[in-house]
Amino acid sequence: MNKKNLNQTCMGGFAVLVVAAGFNDFGQCNVSAWRDIVAVSAGYRHTLGLKADGTVVATGCNEDGQCDVSAWRDIVKISAGYFHTVAITGQGGAVAAGRNENGECDVREWSSGISDIAAGWQYTLTVFGN
């Protein structure tokens, strides 16, 4: 895709076109139908998209529930990890889905004040405050 085409894909502050390339054995690159996306995150074998309305879409391996995000609402930030997914809500709290082998999804007590979040390989990292 050349720069001219890329510039034409952005309207209203969110991506009109989402493109993925590479290893796709688990469907993690199946994003061509996604619309109204404002952010993306690539995990080990799954991919996330944050929609302009605060909902989240996911594709790829869902072996441990890491793509079970369709019920999430009012999300402002997403991060895909190894076999888990984390996000920040509009109230500054955290939500998580997927494998919790080492406590990487134990974020329920993180109910407010979060400004950033990242899902790693079997762990989750967050920043409280501005």
C-alpha positions in Angstrom: 0.0 0.0 0.0 1.5 3.3 -1.0 1.4 6.5 1.1 -1.4 8.0 -1.0 -3.7 5.0 -0.4 -2.9 5.0 3.3 -3.8 8.6 3.7 -7.1 8.0 2.0 -8.1 5.3 4.5 -8.4 7.6 7.5 -11.6 9.5 8.1 -13.0 11.0 11.3 -10.1 10.0 13.5 -10.4 6.2 13.1 -9.1 3.7 10.6 -11.4 2.8 7.7 -9.0 0.0 6.7 -7.1 -2.4 8.9 -4.5 -4.6 7.3 -2.4 -7.5 8.7 0.4 -9.5 7.2 2.4 -12.6 8.3 1.8 -15.9 10.1 -2.0 -16.6 10.0 -2.4 -20.2 11.0 -4.9 -19.2 13.7 -6.7 -16.5 11.8 -5.0 -13.7 13.7 -4.6 -11.7 10.4 -8.3 -11.9 9.5 -9.0 -8.2 10.1 -10.0 -7.0 6.6 -13.7 -6.7 7.6 -13.0 -4.6 10.7 -14.4 -1.1 10.6 -14.4 2.0 12.9 -11.1 0.9 14.5 -9.1 3.4 16.6 -6.4 1.1 18.0 -5.0 -2.4 17.4 -2.9 -4.8 19.4 -1.2 -8.0 18.3 -0.7 -10.9 20.7 0.9 -14.3 20.4 -1.8 -15.9 18.2 -4.6 -13.3 18.5 -5.3 -9.8 17.4 -7.5 -7.1 19.0 -9.2 -4.0 17.6 -10.6 -1.2 19.7 -13.7 0.3 18.0 -14.6 4.0 18.1 -17.7 3.1 20.2 -15.6 1.5 23.0 -16.2 -2.1 22.1 -13.5 -4.6 21.2 -13.2 -7.1 18.4 -10.8 -10.1 18.4 -9.7 -12.7 16.0 -7.3 -15.7 16.1 -6.6 -18.4 18.6 -9.2 -18.4 21.4 -7.8 -21.6 23.1 -7.9 -19.9 26.6 -10.6 -17.4 26.1 -8.3 -14.5 25.1 -10.7 -13.5 22.4 -13.8 -13.5 24.6 -14.1 -9.7 24.6 -17.4 -9.2 22.8 -19.2 -8.2 26.0 -16.7 -5.5 26.9 -18.0 -1.9 26.7 -16.5 1.6 27.4 -13.0 0.4 26.7 -10.3 3.1 26.0 -7.1 1.0 25.7 -6.3 -2.6 24.7 -3.3 -4.9 24.9 -2.9 -8.5 23.6 -0.5 -10.7 25.4 0.6 -14.3 25.2 -2.7 -16.1 25.9 -4.5 -13.2 27.6 -6.0 -9.9 26.8 -6.3 -6.8 29.0 -7.9 -3.4 28.7 -8.6 -0.1 30.5 -12.2 0.9 30.9 -13.5 4.5 30.7 -13.6 4.6 34.5 -9.9 3.8 34.7 -10.3 0.2 35.8 -9.0 -3.0 34.2 -10.6 -6.0 32.6 -8.9 -9.2 31.4 -9.7 -12.4 29.5 -7.8 -15.6 28.8 -5.3 -17.8 30.5 -4.6 -16.9 34.1 -1.8 -19.5 34.8 0.4 -17.0 36.6 -2.2 -14.4 37.7 -1.9 -12.3 34.6 -5.7 -11.8 34.5 -6.0 -11.0 38.3 -6.8 -7.3 37.6 -10.3 -6.9 39.3 -8.8 -5.0 42.2 -7.4 -2.5 39.7 -10.7 -0.6 39.6 -9.7 3.0 39.0 -6.8 5.3 38.3 -5.1 3.3 35.5 -3.5 5.4 32.7 -1.7 2.6 30.8 -1.7 -1.1 30.6 0.3 -3.8 28.7 -0.1 -7.6 28.4 3.2 -9.5 28.3 4.2 -13.1 28.2 2.2 -14.4 31.2 2.1 -11.1 33.0 0.3 -7.8 33.0 1.9 -4.4 33.6 0.0 -1.2 34.5 0.5 2.5 35.3 -1.6 4.1 38.0 -2.1 7.9 37.8 -1.1 10.3 35.1 
